[in-house]
Amino acid sequence: MDNQFRPQGFSILPPVVKNLLIINVVFYLATWAAQVAWHIDLSDYLGLHYIGASDFRPYQFVTYMFMHGGFAHLFFNMFALWMFGNSIENVWGPKRFLIFYFVCGIGAGLTQELVQYIQLADIHMYQNVNIGGRIIPVEEYLNMLTTVGASGAVYGILLAFGMMWPDSRIYIYFAIPIKAKWFVIIYGLIELFSGFSSVDNVAHFAHVGGMLFGLGLILYWRYKSGTWQPKFKIKFNKNKDFGNGRPMSDWDYNKERADDERRTDEILEKISKGGYDSLTKEEKDFLFRQSKKS
């Protein structure tokens, strides 16, 4: 039976995801209100400026994650945070999830700054720059290079989901099913290719950076917890690994438990619609094993 991912409802959102959604919406509304009431663009203060610009401030590596370029930008980032972050926080817990979110977001910002620094290495040799037929001072141009959005952190969360539930089905445009592992790989390659070839205003390398920093942190956690294991292993009971004799880590145990709970919910929902007789033998055996555990 395939494992199909379905996000949970807002009423059971874990605390970090819920508060991140609220904070991002508050920042968006504050940005809109400041623009309407006082003609102030908060992105000039809270967006991530190029490190060589006069408007750059170190705190922007954090604040830029809560700024967005429009409602669509905000909506899709928050939808992905809700869709994937919910399950991850339920497995990891609030502290680890929050650390992961900010490491990915800050890492995305650092990656974007590094790429811009390489691209603009020679710009300080000039006094003016021509943008679309308009000549402006270099300093003014550098202050225009502002990065906003939670996309880097969200791409890190997407990577984590793909690593934790690689065979879960994700529906592209709510219609096309694809396994999470392929979804992550395809999106990562698209962003990498777009970073080298695209001329739009999207920070593609920041997205790649969020995924790379997320990957690095996950691998570090696994190494630190002693779960840096070969791909093929033999387990003879729930809490022991036959290959190395070590107890199962909290990481693997929590993931296994979350998978079992999600599978149980799916089977119970099937019973509510079609009765117990609608279950396959494998599903009945699974329920029996779960009842023995509890």
Secondary structure, 3 states (H helix, E strand, C coil): CCCECCCCCHHHCCHHHHHHHHHHHHHHHHHHHHHHHHCCCCHHHHCEECCCCCCCCCCHHHHHHHCCCCHHHHHHHHHHHHHHHHHHHHHHCHHHHHHHHHHHHHHHHHHHHHHHHHHCCCHHHCCEEEECCEEEEHHHHHHHCEECCCHHHHHHHHHHHHHHCCCCEEEECCCEEEEHHHHHHHHHHHHHHHHHHCCCCCCHHHHHHHHHHHHHHHHHHHHHCCCCCCCCCCCCECCECCCCCCECCHHHHHHHHHHHHHHHHHHHHHHHHHCHHHCCHHHHHHHHHHHHHC
